[in-house]
Amino acid sequence: MEDIEINKVQKKLGATIRKIREEKDQYSQSKLAVEIGMSVNQVARIERGETNPTLKTLTLIAIALKVDIKDLF
């Protein structure tokens, strides 16, 4: 049961990150990846909810997207 709930949270988090990124004009996964020092594949996995990003990664994403970290949730 716990894994299912964690998976739901990861997917929702990833979908929110993607939505915020796509609302920015010309903000690709590639651009985000460069700004946070990760690969495009890692960013894509976060957005698909396939991985559990660290607090550091979430902070870097929030800074890059110019939002408060709470807006990612």
Residue pairs with C-beta under 8 A, 6 or more apart in sequence:
6 52
7 49
10 49
10 50
10 51
10 52
11 48
11 49
12 49
12 73
13 46
13 49
13 53
13 72
13 73
14 46
14 47
14 48
14 49
14 50
15 47
15 49
16 71
16 72
16 73
17 46
17 47
17 61
17 65
17 72
18 47
20 65
20 67
20 71
20 72
21 27
21 29
21 32
21 47
21 65
24 65
27 65
29 40
29 43
29 44
29 47
30 40
32 43
32 61
32 64
32 65
33 39
33 40
33 42
33 43
35 60
35 64
36 43
36 57
36 60
36 61
36 64
37 60
38 57
42 51
45 51
46 53
46 57
46 61
53 61
58 69
58 72
59 69
61 72
62 68
62 69
62 71
62 72
